[in-house]
Amino acid sequence: MADATQRYALVTGANKGIGFEICRQLACKGVVVVLAARDEKRGIEAREKLKELDNVVFHQLDVVDPASVDAVFEFIQSRFGRLDILVNNAGIRGAEVDGDVSVLQEYIEADGASFLAGGQAEPFHAKASGKLIETLKRAEECIETNYYGAKRVTEALIPLLQLSHSPRIVNVTSTLGCLVLQPNEWAKGVLSSKERLTEERVDEVAQQFLKDLKEGKLEEKQWPPHLAAYKVSKAALNAYTWLAAKKYPNICINAVCPGFARTDITFNSGPLSEVEAAEAPVKMALLPHGGPSVSMAEAGGRYALVTGGNKGIGLEICRQLASKGIVVILGARDEKRGHEAVESLKDSGLSDYVVFHQLNVVDAASIAAAVQFLTTTYGKLDILVNNAGIGGIGLEGDASIIQQIIEADVASVLANANGEAEPLQLKAGAILIQTYEAAEECIQTNFYGAKRVTEAFIPLLRLSDSPTIANVSSLLGHLKLLQNERAKTVLSNEACLTEESIEGVVREFLNDFKEGRLEENKWPTHVTAYKVSKAALIAYTKVLAKKHTDIRVNCLCPGFARTNITCNLGPLSAEEAAQNVVRVALLPRGGPSGAFFYEDALYSA
C-alpha cells in the first residue's frame, strides 16, 4: 500500500512524445509514475526506455474504453491506495494530411499568430501542397479521445484523488482551443458564459459540432475552417477544466498548453522539443499545495509578472498583488533566490498565488522562455511590472553618502528649481565608484531590460481585457536633474519623442562616458548612469503609451525606500514603497496612461 510521504501520478497517452517526457521528468523528481498507454507493446517498450528509473510502472489504458479505465482504477487502488497527480495527456489531432505534411505547421503557426493577435487573422491560404483530411470518423475519434476521454478518466479517478492530501489534475490542452479562435458565435457564447456553464452544455457544443459536420454544415455554421475537431475538443476540455475545478475545490485542477512541439501529432514540426514542451505540464503538476486552479480555462483570473521580484520592493509588490487574488509570476535572475522568495511568502499564506520563473531581463533567451511559460500556462498577461533595476555604482566607505545624494536630488526636484542644486559636498571617507562597465550594465538593465521585456510580452498583454504596464523608475530620472541640454531637449519634446531618439541619448551618454567627457558635456555628477537610465525609462513610457493605446502604461517613483540598492537607507519601508507601485498597477480601466507618479500622486516628469 501507499507510503504516506510518496507521491503517485498517472499520465495518459504516455508511451511517446510529450507524455513520455512528462513521465520521465516527474519520475526524476521522485514521483512514482504510472505510464499509461493504449498499446500494451508500445507501453512496455516505453517503460523499458526508462529502466534506469525504478519508480515508473506501466499499465494499459485506453481512455475511450470504460472497462480499461476501470481496470487502471483498480490497479492504482490496490497498488498505491490513492492518486496524487493525474495528467490527462492522451490526445489525437483528428485529421490526416494528404501530401506535404508541412501544411500542418503552416496552419498551426497561422493560428498561433491569430491567437496572439486576439483572433483577428486574415483569411489563410497554405503554401504547401498538402491537404488536411478531416472526416466525420476522425472527428468523432478526436472528440471522444481529447474531451470525453479526459472527462471519463477524471471522473473515474476522483475517488482516489480525494484520498490525497494535495491532489492535482493537469489537462494537456492547446491554444488552438482558446475561444478567440472559435468563429462559431453560439459555441463561443456557451463556453464563455461561466455563470451558466454546465457539463451538459459543454457536451451540447461537442455534439452540435459533430451533427453539423455530419450534415455538411461546418462552413454555414462557421465552425473552424481547419483542424475543427481538434479545436472544438480542446475548447470543450478547457471548459470542463473550469467546471471540474469549481466542482472539486479541494483539487488543484488546471489546463496547460505545452507549446508547439516536435511530436508525432505535429509530424515532428515545431520550435519546441518534447523535453521543453513537457516542462509546463510538469511544473503545473508540481504546483505547491493549494496552488491556483483553472489556469488556461479561467478567463476571469488575473495574472501579473513582476521582474526583479526576489527581494526588496519587487518581493513586496508580488506579496501585495497576490493578497488581492492575482496570480503572480515572480521573475528573478537567480533561480535559487527566486525559489527562496516564493518560500518566504508561505507564512503569509500567499505562496500558493505566486509562481517563480527565472527571468534575466538582459538575456533574450531567458525572456523568450518566460514568454513561452506564460503563453502555455496562462494564455495571457494582465499586469507587467518592470521592477528589475541596479544602481550602476560601487561604494567605498560610509554608505550614508547614498542618502545624502538622493535627498539632495529629491529636494532639488521638489523645490521646483531647475535642478541646479548647490554643489554637493560629499562626506570624507566615502567614495562613489562609477566605471564605464557598471554604467553600461545599468543602462542595459534599467532601460533596455524593461524595453526588451515589454516588447516581448505585448502580444500576451493584448489578450487581457484590461492590460497594464507599470515601469518602476525614480525621481532621480527627472529632467530637472539632467543638465545636458541636448539630452534634455530630446527627452522633453514629447511631440517628437521616439524610441530611436531615446536610444540616441543613451548611446551619446555611454560614448561620452567612454571618452571621459561626462563633465564637459554636463552629464550628472553622481549616480550618473542610474539617472540617465531612469530618464530614458520615463521617456520610453510616454512613447509606449502613445504607441499602444489599448494598454495602460505608466511610470512611477515608489519613493526613497530601505532596500539593497539604497544600502537600506531611506524613510520608507519596502512595503510602503510597493504600495505605490501596486496602486499604479491596479489603476481602473480608462485610467491615465503615459503618466509619471511620485509616491501616490501624479507628477510632471
Backbone torsions as a table, in degrees:
resi	resn	phi	psi	omega
1	MET	NA	-179.1	-169.5
2	ALA	-71.9	144.7	168.4
3	ASP	-84.3	128.6	-174.9
4	ALA	-62.4	-26.6	-177.6
5	THR	-93.4	-9.7	-176.9
6	GLN	-87.7	147.3	175.1
7	ARG	-107.2	142.8	-176.8
8	TYR	-123.0	133.3	-177.4
9	ALA	-129.5	148.8	171.2
10	LEU	-120.0	129.2	177.4
11	VAL	-120.7	119.6	179.9
12	THR	-86.2	157.3	-179.9
13	GLY	55.8	46.7	-165.7
14	ALA	-107.9	9.9	-176.3
15	ASN	-80.9	-8.1	-179.5
16	LYS	-160.7	174.1	173.3
17	GLY	59.4	-142.0	-177.0
18	ILE	-63.6	-38.9	179.9
19	GLY	-59.0	-44.0	178.1
20	PHE	-61.5	-43.2	-179.7
21	GLU	-66.4	-37.0	176.6
22	ILE	-60.2	-44.2	177.8
23	CYS	-58.6	-48.5	-177.1
24	ARG	-61.8	-45.3	-177.2
25	GLN	-68.8	-38.9	176.4
26	LEU	-64.5	-43.9	-179.6
27	ALA	-63.1	-37.6	178.5
28	CYS	-65.4	-20.2	177.0
29	LYS	-95.5	12.6	173.4
30	GLY	90.6	4.2	179.3
31	VAL	-82.0	136.4	172.1
32	VAL	-78.5	122.5	-171.4
33	VAL	-116.1	130.5	170.3
34	VAL	-94.1	108.4	178.9
35	LEU	-83.6	110.7	-174.8
36	ALA	-109.1	137.1	179.0
37	ALA	-152.0	151.9	-178.6
38	ARG	-68.3	-42.3	-177.0
39	ASP	-90.4	115.8	-174.5
40	GLU	-63.4	-43.1	-178.7
41	LYS	-61.7	-46.5	-179.4
42	ARG	-68.5	-33.6	177.5
43	GLY	-64.7	-43.2	179.0
44	ILE	-65.8	-39.0	177.5
45	GLU	-63.8	-38.9	178.0
46	ALA	-64.3	-43.7	177.4
47	ARG	-60.2	-37.7	-179.5
48	GLU	-63.8	-34.0	178.5
49	LYS	-65.9	-21.1	-179.8
50	LEU	-106.6	25.6	-172.8
51	LYS	-63.5	-20.8	177.5
52	GLU	-71.3	-13.9	177.2
53	LEU	-102.8	119.9	-177.2
54	ASP	-90.0	7.2	-178.6
55	ASN	-112.1	27.5	174.9
56	VAL	-122.3	126.9	177.0
57	VAL	-124.2	149.6	178.8
58	PHE	-100.7	142.6	167.4
59	HIS	-144.4	135.6	179.0
60	GLN	-65.3	137.1	177.7
61	LEU	-154.6	118.6	172.1
62	ASP	-108.5	111.4	-171.2
63	VAL	-67.4	-14.4	179.1
64	VAL	-95.4	0.7	-176.9
65	ASP	-112.3	107.7	-178.3
66	PRO	-55.8	-36.8	-179.9
67	ALA	-65.7	-39.1	178.5
68	SER	-66.6	-39.7	177.6
69	VAL	-64.4	-42.9	177.7
70	ASP	-60.6	-38.6	-178.2
71	ALA	-65.7	-39.6	179.6
72	VAL	-70.6	-32.6	174.4
73	PHE	-59.9	-48.7	-178.2
74	GLU	-63.5	-37.8	179.0
75	PHE	-63.0	-49.5	-178.2
76	ILE	-65.4	-41.3	180.0
77	GLN	-61.2	-45.3	-176.5
78	SER	-76.3	-31.7	-175.2
79	ARG	-86.0	-40.5	-173.1
80	PHE	-121.2	-22.6	177.9
81	GLY	84.0	-13.6	179.7
82	ARG	-164.6	173.2	175.0
83	LEU	-134.0	133.1	-179.7
84	ASP	-100.0	-34.1	-174.6
85	ILE	-135.8	127.7	172.5
86	LEU	-118.7	122.5	175.7
87	VAL	-113.0	107.5	177.2
88	ASN	-84.4	91.1	-175.6
89	ASN	-105.8	-21.9	-176.0
90	ALA	-56.5	130.6	179.8
91	GLY	-167.3	155.8	176.4
92	ILE	-132.6	161.4	-173.8
93	ARG	-85.9	-16.5	176.8
94	GLY	74.1	14.1	-179.8
95	ALA	-153.9	152.1	172.8
96	GLU	-118.1	168.8	-179.3
97	VAL	-121.1	131.1	174.7
98	ASP	-101.8	111.0	-179.4
99	GLY	100.2	-142.5	-174.2
100	ASP	-63.5	113.1	-175.9
101	VAL	-71.3	-13.3	179.7
102	SER	-65.5	-12.2	176.0
103	VAL	-60.7	-33.5	179.5
104	LEU	-63.8	-42.8	178.3
105	GLN	-61.9	-40.4	178.6
106	GLU	-59.5	-45.8	-179.3
107	TYR	-64.4	-44.8	-178.5
108	ILE	-64.3	-43.4	179.9
109	GLU	-65.8	-37.8	177.5
110	ALA	-64.6	-41.9	177.9
111	ASP	-66.5	-38.2	177.8
112	GLY	-62.2	-42.6	177.7
113	ALA	-64.3	-39.8	178.2
114	SER	-64.1	-41.7	178.4
115	PHE	-59.0	-47.6	-178.4
116	LEU	-69.7	-21.6	177.7
117	ALA	-91.5	7.0	178.6
118	GLY	87.1	15.5	176.7
119	GLY	92.7	-3.7	-178.3
120	GLN	-92.8	93.9	-178.9
121	ALA	-119.5	150.9	174.6
122	GLU	-71.8	155.1	175.4
123	PRO	-52.7	133.9	-171.9
124	PHE	-107.4	133.3	176.3
125	HIS	-126.5	116.4	-177.3
126	ALA	-66.1	143.7	177.3
127	LYS	-82.7	-34.1	-178.0
128	ALA	-66.0	152.0	-176.9
129	SER	-80.4	-10.5	-178.8
130	GLY	-66.3	157.9	-179.0
131	LYS	-130.1	134.2	176.5
132	LEU	-76.5	130.8	176.6
133	ILE	-106.6	111.7	-177.7
134	GLU	-123.0	97.9	-177.7
135	THR	-98.3	165.3	177.3
136	LEU	-60.6	-41.7	-178.8
137	LYS	-60.8	-46.2	-179.4
138	ARG	-68.1	-35.3	178.6
139	ALA	-65.1	-43.0	178.4
140	GLU	-62.0	-42.5	178.4
141	GLU	-63.3	-39.3	-179.3
142	CYS	-65.0	-49.2	178.6
143	ILE	-62.3	-42.5	-177.9
144	GLU	-65.2	-37.7	-178.5
145	THR	-81.3	-55.4	-170.5
146	ASN	-71.8	-36.0	-179.1
147	TYR	-102.6	-64.3	-176.2
148	TYR	-64.9	-32.9	178.8
149	GLY	-62.9	-47.3	178.4
150	ALA	-63.1	-40.0	179.6
151	LYS	-65.2	-43.0	-178.4
152	ARG	-63.7	-46.1	-179.7
153	VAL	-65.4	-43.0	-179.7
154	THR	-59.3	-51.8	-176.4
155	GLU	-64.6	-32.8	178.9
156	ALA	-69.9	-34.3	-173.1
157	LEU	-98.0	-3.1	177.7
158	ILE	-51.6	-45.5	-179.7
159	PRO	-57.6	-35.6	178.6
160	LEU	-75.8	-35.1	176.6
161	LEU	-66.8	-35.1	-179.9
162	GLN	-64.7	-17.3	179.6
163	LEU	-85.9	-6.9	178.2
164	SER	-84.9	148.6	177.1
165	HIS	-80.6	-13.5	179.5
166	SER	-149.3	67.9	-176.1
167	PRO	-76.7	148.1	175.4
168	ARG	-149.1	147.0	177.9
169	ILE	-123.2	131.2	176.2
170	VAL	-118.8	116.9	176.8
171	ASN	-98.4	116.5	-179.1
172	VAL	-79.4	111.8	-174.9
173	THR	-117.1	-153.1	-178.4
174	SER	-155.4	148.9	173.2
175	THR	-63.0	-19.7	177.6
176	LEU	-66.7	-15.5	176.5
177	GLY	-91.6	-0.8	179.3
178	CYS	-69.7	146.4	-170.7
179	LEU	-69.7	-17.2	176.5
180	VAL	-65.7	-18.9	178.5
181	LEU	-99.2	10.1	-178.7
182	GLN	-104.5	103.2	-177.1
183	PRO	-77.9	-15.7	179.3
184	ASN	-75.2	108.1	-172.9
185	GLU	-65.1	-34.0	178.6
186	TRP	-64.1	-49.4	-179.9
187	ALA	-61.6	-42.5	179.5
188	LYS	-62.1	-41.3	179.1
189	GLY	-64.2	-42.4	179.4
190	VAL	-63.8	-49.5	-172.9
191	LEU	-75.1	-20.2	-179.7
192	SER	-94.3	-11.1	-177.9
193	SER	-85.8	83.9	-172.8
194	LYS	-61.9	-35.4	-177.1
195	GLU	-69.3	-22.8	-178.9
196	ARG	-110.0	-1.5	-174.7
197	LEU	-70.6	134.4	175.0
198	THR	-138.4	165.2	176.8
199	GLU	-62.0	-35.9	179.7
200	GLU	-62.8	-39.1	-179.3
201	ARG	-72.0	-34.2	174.8
202	VAL	-64.5	-45.1	176.8
203	ASP	-58.8	-38.9	-179.1
204	GLU	-61.3	-40.7	177.9
205	VAL	-63.0	-46.5	-179.6
206	ALA	-61.1	-43.5	-177.9
207	GLN	-71.1	-36.0	178.5
208	GLN	-65.9	-39.1	176.4
209	PHE	-59.1	-47.9	-179.5
210	LEU	-63.9	-37.8	178.5
211	LYS	-64.1	-45.6	179.9
212	ASP	-65.4	-36.3	176.5
213	LEU	-63.3	-44.7	-179.5
214	LYS	-61.4	-35.3	-176.9
215	GLU	-92.6	5.4	178.1
216	GLY	69.7	31.5	-175.3
217	LYS	-110.5	17.8	-176.6
218	LEU	-60.4	-46.2	-178.9
219	GLU	-68.6	-43.0	179.7
220	GLU	-59.1	-41.2	-177.6
221	LYS	-89.7	3.9	176.2
222	GLN	59.0	45.2	169.1
223	TRP	-78.3	164.0	-178.2
224	PRO	-52.9	139.0	-175.7
225	PRO	-74.3	-18.5	177.1
226	HIS	-146.5	154.2	-176.2
227	LEU	50.2	38.5	-171.9
228	ALA	-62.4	-48.3	-177.5
229	ALA	-63.9	-40.2	179.5
230	TYR	-62.2	-45.6	-179.1
231	LYS	-64.4	-43.4	179.7
232	VAL	-65.8	-41.2	-179.3
233	SER	-62.8	-39.9	-178.6
234	LYS	-76.3	-33.2	174.6
235	ALA	-63.9	-40.9	177.7
236	ALA	-65.3	-39.8	178.6
237	LEU	-64.3	-40.5	177.2
238	ASN	-60.8	-44.6	180.0
239	ALA	-64.9	-42.1	178.5
240	TYR	-63.1	-36.7	177.7
241	THR	-58.0	-44.9	179.9
242	TRP	-62.5	-44.1	-179.8
243	LEU	-64.9	-42.1	-179.4
244	ALA	-64.6	-39.9	178.8
245	ALA	-64.1	-36.3	178.5
246	LYS	-71.2	-38.2	-177.5
247	LYS	-73.9	-33.9	-177.6
248	TYR	-122.6	75.6	-175.2
249	PRO	-64.9	-17.2	179.3
250	ASN	-84.7	-3.2	179.1
251	ILE	-112.0	131.6	177.3
252	CYS	-79.7	107.5	-173.3
253	ILE	-120.3	122.0	-178.3
254	ASN	-137.4	155.1	170.2
255	ALA	-113.5	138.9	-177.5
256	VAL	-139.7	136.3	172.7
257	CYS	-92.3	121.6	-177.4
258	PRO	-76.6	-12.5	-177.9
259	GLY	104.9	169.8	-177.4
260	PHE	-82.4	101.4	-171.4
261	ALA	-116.9	159.5	179.4
262	ARG	-80.9	95.7	179.0
263	THR	-137.1	176.4	177.6
264	ASP	-59.5	-37.1	-175.1
265	ILE	-66.2	-24.3	179.4
266	THR	-107.8	13.9	-175.4
267	PHE	55.1	36.9	177.0
268	ASN	58.8	35.0	173.0
269	SER	-109.7	161.7	179.3
270	GLY	121.7	155.4	-175.4
271	PRO	-78.3	-22.1	-174.0
272	LEU	-98.2	146.3	170.6
273	SER	-81.2	166.7	176.1
274	GLU	-61.8	-36.6	179.4
275	VAL	-61.4	-46.7	-179.0
276	GLU	-66.2	-41.4	-178.0
277	ALA	-66.7	-31.7	-179.0
278	ALA	-72.4	-18.6	-173.9
279	GLU	-62.7	-40.9	-178.2
280	ALA	-66.0	-47.8	175.8
281	PRO	-60.2	-38.4	179.7
282	VAL	-66.3	-43.0	178.4
283	LYS	-60.7	-40.5	178.8
284	MET	-68.0	-37.1	179.5
285	ALA	-66.6	-25.9	-176.0
286	LEU	-108.4	20.5	174.6
287	LEU	-54.7	148.1	178.6
288	PRO	-62.0	158.8	-178.4
289	HIS	-52.9	130.2	179.2
290	GLY	81.7	11.9	-177.6
291	GLY	-62.6	170.4	-176.9
292	PRO	-62.1	149.5	178.7
293	SER	-112.7	164.3	175.4
294	VAL	52.5	47.1	-176.5
295	SER	-54.1	-56.6	-177.7
296	MET	-79.4	-23.6	-172.2
297	ALA	-91.7	-22.6	-172.6
298	GLU	-85.4	98.6	-178.1
299	ALA	-70.3	-25.1	-175.2
300	GLY	-85.2	-13.1	-179.0
301	GLY	-71.5	153.4	177.4
302	ARG	-114.9	142.8	-176.1
303	TYR	-128.3	133.9	-178.7
304	ALA	-126.5	145.0	172.3
305	LEU	-116.6	127.9	178.5
306	VAL	-119.3	117.6	177.5
307	THR	-83.3	154.7	-177.2
308	GLY	57.6	42.7	-169.2
309	GLY	-95.3	7.4	-173.1
310	ASN	-87.1	-9.3	-178.9
311	LYS	-159.3	172.4	173.5
312	GLY	57.2	-138.9	-178.5
313	ILE	-62.5	-37.8	-179.3
314	GLY	-59.5	-45.6	179.2
315	LEU	-65.0	-38.4	178.6
316	GLU	-66.9	-36.5	175.7
317	ILE	-61.0	-44.9	178.3
318	CYS	-58.7	-46.2	-177.5
319	ARG	-62.3	-45.7	-176.0
320	GLN	-70.7	-37.9	176.1
321	LEU	-65.4	-43.0	179.3
322	ALA	-62.9	-35.1	-179.9
323	SER	-65.8	-16.2	178.1
324	LYS	-98.4	14.2	176.0
325	GLY	83.5	11.0	179.4
326	ILE	-89.7	133.6	174.9
327	VAL	-77.2	122.4	-173.3
328	VAL	-111.9	129.0	171.3
329	ILE	-95.5	111.8	-179.2
330	LEU	-85.0	109.0	-179.6
331	GLY	-96.0	131.7	178.4
332	ALA	-150.6	148.5	-177.9
333	ARG	-68.5	-41.7	-176.2
334	ASP	-91.8	116.3	-174.9
335	GLU	-62.6	-44.3	-178.6
336	LYS	-61.5	-46.7	-179.5
337	ARG	-67.6	-32.8	177.4
338	GLY	-63.6	-45.8	177.9
339	HIS	-64.5	-39.4	178.6
340	GLU	-63.9	-35.6	179.0
341	ALA	-64.0	-44.6	177.5
342	VAL	-62.3	-41.7	179.5
343	GLU	-61.2	-34.2	-178.3
344	SER	-67.7	-16.4	-179.7
345	LEU	-88.5	-0.6	-176.9
346	LYS	-61.7	-43.1	-176.3
347	ASP	-61.5	-30.1	179.5
348	SER	-85.1	-1.5	178.7
349	GLY	73.5	17.3	-174.8
350	LEU	-108.5	-5.7	-176.9
351	SER	-62.4	-22.4	179.4
352	ASP	-69.0	-19.3	-179.3
353	TYR	-102.4	3.1	-178.4
354	VAL	-121.3	126.2	-179.5
355	VAL	-119.6	130.5	179.0
356	PHE	-86.2	140.3	166.5
357	HIS	-141.9	132.0	-179.5
358	GLN	-61.0	134.2	-179.8
359	LEU	-153.3	113.6	174.2
360	ASN	-107.2	113.0	-170.8
361	VAL	-69.5	-11.3	177.8
362	VAL	-100.3	4.3	-176.8
363	ASP	-116.0	110.4	-176.6
364	ALA	-59.7	-37.6	-179.7
365	ALA	-66.9	-38.4	178.4
366	SER	-65.3	-40.8	178.3
367	ILE	-65.2	-43.9	179.3
368	ALA	-60.5	-38.2	178.6
369	ALA	-65.7	-38.4	178.3
370	ALA	-67.3	-39.8	176.5
371	VAL	-61.3	-44.5	179.3
372	GLN	-61.0	-43.0	-179.5
373	PHE	-62.2	-47.6	-179.0
374	LEU	-67.4	-36.6	179.4
375	THR	-62.7	-48.0	-175.3
376	THR	-77.4	-28.0	-175.0
377	THR	-92.8	-39.9	-174.3
378	TYR	-118.6	-24.0	175.4
379	GLY	78.0	-2.1	177.7
380	LYS	-167.7	171.8	172.3
381	LEU	-138.6	130.8	-178.7
382	ASP	-98.5	-36.2	-174.8
383	ILE	-134.8	127.4	172.4
384	LEU	-117.3	122.1	176.3
385	VAL	-112.6	107.9	176.8
386	ASN	-84.6	91.6	-175.1
387	ASN	-106.9	-21.8	-175.9
388	ALA	-57.6	131.1	179.8
389	GLY	-165.9	155.6	176.9
390	ILE	-132.4	163.6	-175.1
391	GLY	-81.8	-25.9	178.7
392	GLY	75.1	15.7	-178.8
393	ILE	-137.1	162.6	167.9
394	GLY	-115.3	166.9	-175.6
395	LEU	-143.2	133.5	171.8
396	GLU	-122.1	124.9	177.2
397	GLY	101.5	-149.9	-172.2
398	ASP	-64.8	115.6	-177.0
399	ALA	-67.1	-17.0	-177.5
400	SER	-66.6	-9.9	174.7
401	ILE	-59.6	-33.2	178.6
402	ILE	-61.7	-46.5	179.6
403	GLN	-62.5	-40.0	-179.8
404	GLN	-61.1	-44.7	-179.2
405	ILE	-65.9	-48.3	-177.1
406	ILE	-62.8	-45.7	-178.4
407	GLU	-64.1	-37.8	178.9
408	ALA	-67.2	-42.3	180.0
409	ASP	-67.4	-42.6	178.9
410	VAL	-63.0	-42.1	178.9
411	ALA	-62.0	-38.6	180.0
412	SER	-64.1	-41.2	179.4
413	VAL	-69.7	-47.3	-174.6
414	LEU	-72.5	-17.5	179.5
415	ALA	-80.1	2.8	-178.3
416	ASN	59.6	24.4	174.8
417	ALA	-81.4	-179.7	179.6
418	ASN	-85.9	7.1	177.3
419	GLY	94.5	-10.4	-179.2
420	GLU	-85.2	78.1	180.0
421	ALA	-72.2	163.9	175.2
422	GLU	-57.2	144.7	178.0
423	PRO	-51.8	131.7	-174.0
424	LEU	-85.4	122.6	177.3
425	GLN	-89.6	102.7	-177.6
426	LEU	-75.4	149.7	-178.3
427	LYS	-63.3	140.6	177.6
428	ALA	-63.9	147.7	177.3
429	GLY	86.7	-2.7	178.6
430	ALA	-119.5	127.5	-177.1
431	ILE	-128.0	126.3	172.2
432	LEU	-85.1	131.7	179.2
433	ILE	-107.1	115.5	-178.6
434	GLN	-123.3	104.3	179.3
435	THR	-104.7	160.0	178.1
436	TYR	-62.6	-40.6	-178.8
437	GLU	-61.7	-42.5	179.1
438	ALA	-67.4	-36.7	179.0
439	ALA	-65.3	-43.3	179.5
440	GLU	-62.6	-41.9	178.3
441	GLU	-64.2	-38.5	179.3
442	CYS	-64.0	-46.4	178.5
443	ILE	-63.1	-43.3	-180.0
444	GLN	-61.8	-38.5	-177.9
445	THR	-79.9	-55.2	-170.1
446	ASN	-73.0	-36.7	-179.0
447	PHE	-103.1	-63.5	-176.7
448	TYR	-65.0	-33.1	178.0
449	GLY	-61.3	-48.4	178.2
450	ALA	-63.2	-40.0	-179.7
451	LYS	-65.1	-44.2	-178.7
452	ARG	-63.2	-46.2	179.9
453	VAL	-64.1	-45.2	-178.8
454	THR	-58.4	-50.2	-177.3
455	GLU	-62.6	-34.2	179.6
456	ALA	-69.7	-32.4	-174.4
457	PHE	-98.8	-2.5	178.6
458	ILE	-53.3	-45.9	179.9
459	PRO	-58.5	-38.9	179.1
460	LEU	-72.9	-35.3	177.1
461	LEU	-63.7	-34.8	-178.9
462	ARG	-68.8	-14.1	177.0
463	LEU	-85.6	-4.8	176.3
464	SER	-86.9	150.1	176.6
465	ASP	-83.6	-6.7	178.1
466	SER	-153.3	68.5	-174.7
467	PRO	-75.7	143.8	-177.4
468	THR	-139.3	138.0	170.7
469	ILE	-121.4	128.4	175.6
470	ALA	-119.4	114.4	179.3
471	ASN	-97.2	118.3	-178.6
472	VAL	-82.3	109.2	-178.8
473	SER	-113.3	-146.3	-178.1
474	SER	-158.9	151.3	173.8
475	LEU	-63.7	-20.4	177.8
476	LEU	-70.2	-11.4	174.9
477	GLY	-92.2	6.0	-179.8
478	HIS	-66.6	141.6	-175.8
479	LEU	-65.9	-18.1	176.1
480	LYS	-62.5	-23.3	-178.9
481	LEU	-95.4	4.7	-178.0
482	LEU	-107.2	108.4	-175.3
483	GLN	-93.3	-10.1	175.3
484	ASN	-70.1	109.8	-170.3
485	GLU	-64.2	-37.2	180.0
486	ARG	-65.7	-44.9	179.7
487	ALA	-62.7	-43.6	-179.4
488	LYS	-63.6	-40.5	179.9
489	THR	-63.6	-44.7	-179.6
490	VAL	-63.6	-48.8	-173.6
491	LEU	-75.0	-20.6	-179.5
492	SER	-91.4	-13.6	-178.1
493	ASN	-86.5	81.1	-174.0
494	GLU	-62.5	-30.4	-178.4
495	ALA	-66.1	-33.0	-176.8
496	CYS	-107.0	1.3	-175.0
497	LEU	-67.2	133.0	176.3
498	THR	-136.8	165.4	176.0
499	GLU	-60.5	-38.2	-179.1
500	GLU	-64.9	-40.4	-179.2
501	SER	-69.3	-34.5	176.3
502	ILE	-64.9	-45.9	179.7
503	GLU	-64.4	-30.2	176.0
504	GLY	-62.7	-41.4	177.2
505	VAL	-62.5	-45.5	-178.6
506	VAL	-62.7	-44.2	179.4
507	ARG	-63.5	-40.5	179.5
508	GLU	-63.6	-40.8	177.3
509	PHE	-60.3	-49.2	-178.2
510	LEU	-64.3	-36.5	178.3
511	ASN	-65.5	-43.8	177.9
512	ASP	-64.0	-38.7	178.1
513	PHE	-61.4	-47.0	-176.7
514	LYS	-63.1	-34.1	-176.8
515	GLU	-96.1	8.2	175.9
516	GLY	69.9	33.1	-177.2
517	ARG	-113.1	22.6	-178.0
518	LEU	-61.8	-48.4	-177.9
519	GLU	-68.9	-42.3	-179.4
520	GLU	-58.6	-39.6	-177.6
521	ASN	-99.0	16.3	170.4
522	LYS	57.8	43.0	169.9
523	TRP	-80.3	159.0	-178.4
524	PRO	-53.1	146.8	-176.8
525	THR	-79.0	-42.8	-174.9
526	HIS	-113.5	152.1	-177.0
527	VAL	36.7	49.8	-170.3
528	THR	-59.9	-54.2	-176.6
529	ALA	-63.2	-37.8	179.5
530	TYR	-60.5	-45.7	-178.5
531	LYS	-63.9	-43.6	-179.7
532	VAL	-66.4	-40.9	-179.9
533	SER	-62.8	-39.7	-178.5
534	LYS	-76.1	-33.0	174.3
535	ALA	-64.0	-40.7	178.0
536	ALA	-65.0	-38.8	180.0
537	LEU	-66.3	-39.8	177.7
538	ILE	-62.7	-44.1	179.5
539	ALA	-65.2	-41.9	179.1
540	TYR	-61.5	-36.6	178.0
541	THR	-59.5	-41.8	179.9
542	LYS	-65.8	-42.7	178.9
543	VAL	-64.0	-42.8	-178.5
544	LEU	-62.9	-41.8	-179.2
545	ALA	-63.8	-36.5	178.0
546	LYS	-73.1	-34.4	-177.3
547	LYS	-75.1	-38.0	-176.7
548	HIS	-119.2	79.6	-176.0
549	THR	-69.8	-14.1	178.8
550	ASP	-85.6	-3.8	180.0
551	ILE	-119.4	134.7	176.7
552	ARG	-81.3	114.1	-175.7
553	VAL	-123.6	119.2	179.7
554	ASN	-137.0	162.9	-178.8
555	CYS	-126.0	152.1	-179.2
556	LEU	-155.6	155.8	166.8
557	CYS	-105.3	119.2	-177.2
558	PRO	-75.7	-10.3	-177.8
559	GLY	110.1	166.8	-178.0
560	PHE	-82.1	101.7	-171.4
561	ALA	-116.6	158.9	-179.9
562	ARG	-80.6	96.1	178.8
563	THR	-138.3	176.9	178.6
564	ASN	-59.1	-37.5	-175.1
565	ILE	-68.2	-23.0	178.5
566	THR	-107.2	16.7	-177.0
567	CYS	56.6	33.2	178.7
568	ASN	58.7	36.0	174.8
569	LEU	-111.8	159.7	178.0
570	GLY	124.6	156.8	-176.1
571	PRO	-77.7	-23.3	-175.5
572	LEU	-98.2	147.5	170.0
573	SER	-81.0	164.0	175.6
574	ALA	-59.8	-36.2	179.4
575	GLU	-62.4	-44.9	-179.5
576	GLU	-66.1	-41.4	179.6
577	ALA	-65.2	-39.5	-179.6
578	ALA	-64.9	-31.5	178.8
579	GLN	-57.7	-37.2	-179.8
580	ASN	-69.2	-35.2	177.7
581	VAL	-69.3	-46.6	-178.0
582	VAL	-62.9	-36.9	178.5
583	ARG	-59.3	-42.5	179.1
584	VAL	-71.9	-38.5	179.6
585	ALA	-64.2	-26.7	-176.7
586	LEU	-107.1	20.5	175.5
587	LEU	-56.7	141.1	-177.5
588	PRO	-67.4	159.0	176.1
589	ARG	-55.1	135.4	-177.7
590	GLY	89.7	-1.0	178.8
591	GLY	-70.4	177.0	-177.5
592	PRO	-61.7	151.7	175.9
593	SER	-139.0	144.5	-176.9
594	GLY	79.9	13.7	-175.6
595	ALA	-96.3	163.3	174.1
596	PHE	-118.8	129.4	179.2
597	PHE	-112.7	136.3	170.9
598	TYR	-111.1	117.9	-172.8
599	GLU	54.6	-109.5	-174.3
600	ASP	-112.6	19.6	-176.3
601	ALA	-137.7	153.2	173.7
602	LEU	-64.0	142.8	-177.8
603	TYR	-146.8	140.5	179.3
604	SER	-76.5	128.0	180.0
605	ALA	-117.5	NA	NA
